[in-house]
């Protein structure tokens, strides 16, 4: 038997059918697609990171040959240091020479150290003679002895002795300048005796193992002092 229908409620609010907007479905599909793409990118990045980590570990470990470590000095250790292709060999410093290898190839540069200026060998020894000192009031004569040893510029190279009637003067001489192989200039410093403390001596080589001795200084009273002598080699 059919069920009797109840009469409609005259006060009930009419029900409207719910419509599904097409825009909502499109946005939902777009969000799903973006999530899927992001997941794919993340998976790809993770795979790339794992691959790079493996390459780094493999390079760090390095190949070994015959059980020898790359840092070992054993004959089986391979050469692990490789110069970059863009590297440029260092230039040879100025004033240096390059020595060749056994096969004629250029080797490591050899620096040329300049030889220090020293007293010429021809002046070495003991020189002795009689000097004449002339000033405004008198002329003196006395024996002069100069002993010279090897030495470098501005260094001590020997001694000097003046044997006078009133006093003996002893001092040292240092090399001030070298004029080729036949002339030197010495700085004199008197250590004892009644003589002017400082002066300059010029020695010039002459034939027959002789030298010209020329001394210049300033006395305590301000007057110039000049001494000349011819010295012979005695030792």
Protein Blocks (a to p, Z undefined) as FASTA:
>chain_A
ZZddddddfkbccdddddddfklmmmmmmmmmmmmmmmmmmmmmmmmmmmmmmmmmmmmn
opaeehiafkbcbfklccfbdcdfkbccddddehiacdddfkopacdddddddddddddf
klgccdddddddddfkbccddddddddddddehiafbdcddddfkbccddddddfbdehj
lbccdddddfbdjddfbdcddddddehiiacdddddddfkopacddddddddfZZ
